[in-house]
Amino acid sequence: MSQEELFFMRKPWVYDPKAPKRRRPDAHLGFDTRALHAGFRPLKDMGKFNTFTVPIIQSMTYPYERFDKIPYPVYGRTKTPTAAVLEERLASLEGGESAVLAGSGSQALFNLIFTIARPGDNVVTTLNTFGEGYKQASSIFPERCNVEFRFVKDPANPDSWAEQIDKRTKLVWVETPSNPCLFVTDIKAVADVAHAHGVPLLVDNTTLTAALQKPMELGADIILLSITKFLSGNATVIGGAIVGPEDLCEDIRWNTTEFVGSIMDPLSSWLTLQYLETLSLRMERHSSNAQKVAEFLRDHPKVRWVNYPGLPDHPQHELAKRQAKAQGGLLSFVVPGGIAGAAKVIDSFQLIIHAVTFGTSRTICMHPATITHEHMTPEERAAAGIDDGLIRLSVGLEDPEDIIADLDQALSRL
Ligand SMILES: Cc1ncc(COP(=O)(O)O)c(C=O)c1O
């Protein structure tokens, strides 16, 4: 898309379930090959600047060749060359036409809803979403923009989704597996319901990433990503993206990037490109470590229950196995004694770090009821499974025996 098209021809994106999907030119390559090559070929893409790695182009403006030929990009608020490589790479990995970055995953969600919903419209979702997403859904959008969010009561039942959809529904939004309770939603079943009503399906693929789960192959139209988590993998970057039809991505760019400035800067984009090269190796190791940790916690007498889709007694274990190659590094577990019990365990950790994020190479824990999901009412937290004794654990890449030993000594303090 040229700058002229972006400026003068932009029309609001309208979902068309029958619109043909552009096949990406690298679609024949494997996931790991695309994680290393998508969006950038040395020499071909750099002209006289011969370079093996994608360069960090730290320029916020782009000179005109002629008075009447607007360069694209023209200004760092629209798009920058390094970030454009990351957009191509993420689109390629998710199997979408295009991508548009944002300053964080939360901002990517905001940009999407802000672009496609008008006052009086609604979005159908559940309480199984990340805390900032819930805050946008429960108060920011309804109070500021008159966009209603409808929370499905029984997300395991496709009819429950259908009941909430009406003529003003602009989007169905699913986070699976969800943060922090690892609820697994049947992507294909919900996609069928959404499509039967002419509504696009958004899947938040942050917790597993495309290395383990491919929602677009199961019917998702749009993907939400927090780059801050496993995609970058070590808490050095904050960023987000929407992957989806090119016209939608450019509509978002027009409405929220170009004029509002919600960008991911060149250095963070460049760092993410380096980290993506090891994404599938990391996700395999996160998953095998988390499986061992989940089995340990399940058998521990001080643990009331464990949420991890890789455990055979997880309510959606079979579905999880069908939908994803492995179950990733995120899990949560409940200790007795409510908030005091959780605090005791968290403060006793010696290796595991207490901080607000997940998807890091080092194991990290957090208390959702008092931190990320504190804005929910106690009834909503109960419905979402967020017990006061729930501890979220993002299992890192350490030797699993060391993570287990730290959990064991901390639980023994209870
Ligand atoms: C599943 C999920 N999606 C999106 C986000 C938002 O990401 P960010 O922290 O980059 O705003 C989060 C944050 O916790 C998340 O857990």
The ligand as an SDF file (V2000), in Angstrom:
LIG
                    3D

 16 16  0  0  0  0  0  0  0  0999 V2000
   -3.3280  -13.0830   26.9430 C   0  0  0  0  0  0  0  0  0  0  0  0
   -2.8480  -11.6730   26.9410 C   0  0  0  0  0  0  0  0  0  0  0  0
   -3.0690  -10.9030   25.8600 N   0  0  0  0  0  0  0  0  0  0  0  0
   -2.6720   -9.6170   25.8080 C   0  0  0  0  0  0  0  0  0  0  0  0
   -2.0260   -9.0270   26.8740 C   0  0  0  0  0  0  0  0  0  0  0  0
   -1.6130   -7.5840   26.8190 C   0  0  0  0  0  0  0  0  0  0  0  0
   -0.2540   -7.4790   26.6940 O   0  0  0  0  0  0  0  0  0  0  0  0
    0.6570   -6.2130   27.1040 P   0  0  0  0  0  0  0  0  0  0  0  0
    1.1750   -6.4780   28.4530 O   0  0  0  0  0  0  0  0  0  0  0  0
    1.7140   -6.2340   26.0280 O   0  0  0  0  0  0  0  0  0  0  0  0
   -0.2090   -5.0120   27.0250 O   0  0  0  0  0  0  0  0  0  0  0  0
   -1.7700   -9.7840   28.0170 C   0  0  0  0  0  0  0  0  0  0  0  0
   -1.0910   -9.1800   29.1860 C   0  0  0  0  0  0  0  0  0  0  0  0
   -1.0140   -9.7640   30.2390 O   0  0  0  0  0  0  0  0  0  0  0  0
   -2.1920  -11.1370   28.0490 C   0  0  0  0  0  0  0  0  0  0  0  0
   -1.9850  -11.9150   29.1270 O   0  0  0  0  0  0  0  0  0  0  0  0
  1  2  1  0
  2  3  1  0
  2 15  2  0
  3  4  2  0
  4  5  1  0
  5  6  1  0
  5 12  2  0
  6  7  1  0
  7  8  1  0
  8  9  2  0
  8 10  1  0
  8 11  1  0
 12 13  1  0
 12 15  1  0
 13 14  2  0
 15 16  1  0
M  END
$$$$
